[in-house]
Amino acid sequence: MSSDLPGPERAKAAAERVRPALEKALADKGLHFGDPVFLRAFKEEGQVELWVRNRGTKKYEHFRTWDVAAQSGKPGPKLAEGDGQVPEGFYFVGPTAMKPDSTFHLAFNIGYPNAYDQHHGRTGSFIMIHGNCVSIGCLAMTDPKIEEIYTLCDAALKNGQPYFRVNLFPFRMTDERLAREAYNPWFDFWTNLKEGYDRFEHSHVPPEAEVNEKSGRYEFK
């Protein structure tokens, strides 16, 4: 996968490999390469979804789902440096967070800790979605899969999207699945996450998530 190349050349080589097939698959769904993207990840299911904004409706449409190759930890958010947890919450990735020179082929930093995490005193850094098949607190996707994900996200940023959102959930936040966790210590936190999940499910527009400094909860616009 040419991981020995310097970062820019590595990303370029990856794009040259995967772009033709991606463009065709997008066109088959009425979508366009380089248009804004949105990612959702589900820890229990071990999946990462990528959605692309439709030029006509301005709503995001599901493009592709990839299986996660490796992740660590258990259900529940990341609390501290070294705890091995994959975060849960609402994050965003700008151009400077893209890491074409990653040790794990290609990667991007999801932006943990976000404002919510910082409000709650959570620590940690360098949480990535990356290639390879090894992970401690990150989502490892394999090199071929990260080439597709990275190329789509990088193209969107270079085409003017200022940042793309990454929503990470413990599981698919259906009413039925959440109800099974009624006695879990994280039930209230997950109920708050579900508010953002439901907003996207209903509108297909990624919500803006902010932390309320008084309540310490996510609020959505």
For each residue, the residues with C-beta under 8 A, 3 or more apart:
1: 14 105 131 143 144 147
2: 5 9 10 13 14
3: 10 105 131 143
4:
5: 2 9 10 13
6: 9 10 101
7: 10 11 99 100 101 102
8: 11 12 100
9: 2 5 6 12 13
10: 2 3 5 6 7 13 14 100 101 105 106
11: 7 8 14 15 98 100 106 150 151 154
12: 8 9 15 16
13: 2 5 9 10 16 17
14: 1 2 10 11 17 18 106 147 150 151
15: 11 12 18 19 147 151 154 155
16: 12 13 19
17: 13 14 147
18: 14 15 21 22 147 148 151
19: 15 16 22 23 33 151 155
20: 23 24
21: 18 24 25
22: 18 19 25 26 33 148 151 152
23: 19 20 26 27 33
24: 20 21 27 28
25: 21 22 28 29 63 64
26: 22 23 29 31 32 33 52 63
27: 23 24 30 31 32
28: 24 25
29: 25 26 52 61 63
30: 27 54 61
31: 26 27 35 52 54 61 63
32: 26 27 35 52 55
33: 19 22 23 26 152 155
34: 155 156 158 159
35: 31 32 52 53 55 156 159
36: 52 53 60 156 161 164
37: 50 51 52 53 152 153 156 161 164
38: 50 51 52 53 60 164 165 167 206
39: 48 49 50 51 129 149 153 164 165 166 167
40: 48 49 51 166 167 168 169 200
41: 47 48 49 68 129 139 166 167 168 169
42: 45 46 47 49 169 170 171 172
43: 46 71 73 75 86 88 168 169 170 171
44: 75 170 171 172
45: 42 171 172
46: 42 43 67 68 71
47: 41 42 65 66 67 68
48: 39 40 41 65 66 68 129 139 141 149
49: 39 40 41 42 62 64 65
50: 37 38 39 62 63 64 65 66 149 152 153
51: 37 38 39 40 60 61 62 63 204
52: 26 29 31 32 35 36 37 38 60 61 63 152
53: 35 36 37 38 58 59 60 61
54: 30 31 57 58 59 60 61
55: 32 35 58
56:
57: 54
58: 53 54 55 205
59: 53 54 203 204 205
60: 36 38 51 52 53 54 200 204 205 206
61: 29 30 31 51 52 53 54 204
62: 49 50 51 65
63: 25 26 29 31 50 51 52 152
64: 25 49 50 148
65: 47 48 49 50 62
66: 47 48 50 141 145 148 149
67: 46 47 145
68: 41 46 47 48 71 139 140 141
69: 132 133 135 140 141 142 145
70: 133 134 135 139 140
71: 43 46 68 86 135 138 139 140
72: 84 85 86 135 136 137
73: 43 76 78 83 84 85 86 137
74: 85
75: 43 44 170 171 184 186
76: 73 85 88 170 185 186
77: 85 87 88 89 117 122 186 189
78: 73 83 85 86 87 88 112 117 122 124 127 137
79: 83 85 122 123
80: 83 122 123 124
81: 123 124 125
82: 124
83: 73 78 79 80 124 137
84: 72 73 136 137
85: 72 73 74 76 77 78 79 137
86: 43 71 72 73 78 127 135 137 138 139 168
87: 77 78 91 110 112 113 117 124 127 137 168
88: 43 76 77 78 168 169 170 189 190 193
89: 77 112 114 116 117 167 168 193 209 218
90: 114 116 165 167 196 207 209 218
91: 87 110 111 112 114 165 166 167 168
92: 111 163 164 165 166
93: 97 98 108 109 110 111 153 163 164 165 166
94: 97 157 162 163
95: 98 157 158 163
96:
97: 93 94 108 109 110 111
98: 11 93 95 108 150 153 154 157
99: 7 102 106 107 108 109 128 130
100: 7 8 10 11 106 150 154
101: 6 7 10
102: 7 99 105 106 107 128 130 131
103:
104: 107 128 130 131 132 134 138 140 146
105: 1 3 10 102 130 131 132 143 146 147
106: 10 11 14 99 100 102 130 131 143 146 147 150
107: 99 102 104 128 129 130 131 138 146 150
108: 93 97 98 99 128 129 130 150 153
109: 93 97 99 126 127 128
110: 87 91 93 97 127 128 129 166 168
111: 91 92 93 97 114 166
112: 78 87 89 91 117 124 125 127
113: 87 117 118 122 123 124 125
114: 89 90 91 111 117 118 211
115: 118 119 210 211
116: 89 90 119 120 209 211 216 218
117: 77 78 87 89 112 113 114 120 122
118: 113 114 115 121 122
119: 115 116 211 213 216
120: 116 117 216
121: 118
122: 77 78 79 80 113 117 118
123: 79 80 81 113
124: 78 80 81 82 83 87 112 113 127 137
125: 81 112 113
126: 109
127: 78 86 87 109 110 112 124 137 138
128: 99 102 104 107 108 109 110 138 139
129: 39 41 48 107 108 110 138 139 141 146 149 166
130: 99 102 104 105 106 107 108 135 138 139 140 141 146
131: 1 3 102 104 105 106 107 140 141 142 143 145 146 147
132: 69 104 105 135 140 142 143
133: 69 70 140 142
134: 70 104 140
135: 69 70 71 72 86 130 132 138 139 140
136: 72 84
137: 72 73 78 83 84 85 86 87 124 127
138: 71 86 104 107 127 128 129 130 135
139: 41 48 68 70 71 86 128 129 130 135
140: 68 69 70 71 104 130 131 132 133 134 135
141: 48 66 68 69 129 130 131 145 146 149
142: 69 131 132 133 145 146
143: 1 3 105 106 131 132 146 147
144: 1 147 148
145: 66 67 69 131 141 142 148 149
146: 104 105 106 107 129 130 131 141 142 143 149 150
147: 1 14 15 17 18 105 106 131 143 144 150 151
148: 18 22 64 66 144 145 151 152
149: 39 48 50 66 129 141 145 146 152 153
150: 11 14 98 100 106 107 108 146 147 153 154
151: 11 14 15 18 19 22 147 148 154 155
152: 22 33 37 50 52 63 148 149 155 156
153: 37 39 50 93 98 108 149 150 156 157 164
154: 11 15 98 100 150 151 157 158
155: 15 19 33 34 151 152 158 159
156: 34 35 36 37 152 153 159 161 164
157: 94 95 98 153 154 161 162 163 164
158: 34 95 154 155
159: 34 35 155 156
160:
161: 36 37 156 157 164
162: 94 157
163: 92 93 94 95 157
164: 36 37 38 39 92 93 153 156 157 161
165: 38 39 90 91 92 93 206
166: 39 40 41 91 92 93 110 111 129
167: 38 39 40 41 89 90 91 196 197 200 206
168: 40 41 43 86 87 88 89 91 110
169: 40 41 42 43 88 172 173 193 197
170: 42 43 44 75 76 88 186 190 193
171: 42 43 44 45 75 177
172: 42 44 45 169 177
173: 169 177 178 190 193 194 197 198
174: 177 178
175: 178 179
176: 179 180
177: 171 172 173 174 180 181
178: 173 174 175 181 187 190 191 194
179: 175 176 182
180: 176 177
181: 177 178 184 186 187 190
182: 179 187
183: 187
184: 75 181 187 190
185: 76
186: 75 76 77 170 181 189 190
187: 178 181 182 183 184 190 191
188: 191 192
189: 77 88 186 192 193
190: 88 170 173 178 181 184 186 187 193 194
191: 178 187 188 194 195
192: 188 189 195 196 217 218
193: 88 89 169 170 173 189 190 196 197 218
194: 173 178 190 191 197 198
195: 191 192 198 199 218 220
196: 90 167 192 193 199 200 207 209 218 220
197: 167 169 173 193 194 200 201
198: 173 194 195 201 202
199: 195 196 202 203 207 220
200: 40 60 167 196 197 203 204 205 206 207
201: 197 198 204
202: 198 199
203: 59 199 200 207
204: 51 59 60 61 200 201
205: 58 59 60 200
206: 38 60 165 167 200
207: 90 196 199 200 203 220 221
208: 220 221
209: 89 90 116 196 218 219 220
210: 115 218 219 220 221
211: 114 115 116 119 216 217 218 219
212: 215 216 217 218 219
213: 119 216
214:
215: 212
216: 116 119 120 211 212 213
217: 192 211 212
218: 89 90 116 192 193 195 196 209 210 211 212
219: 209 210 211 212
220: 195 196 199 207 208 209 210
221: 207 208 210
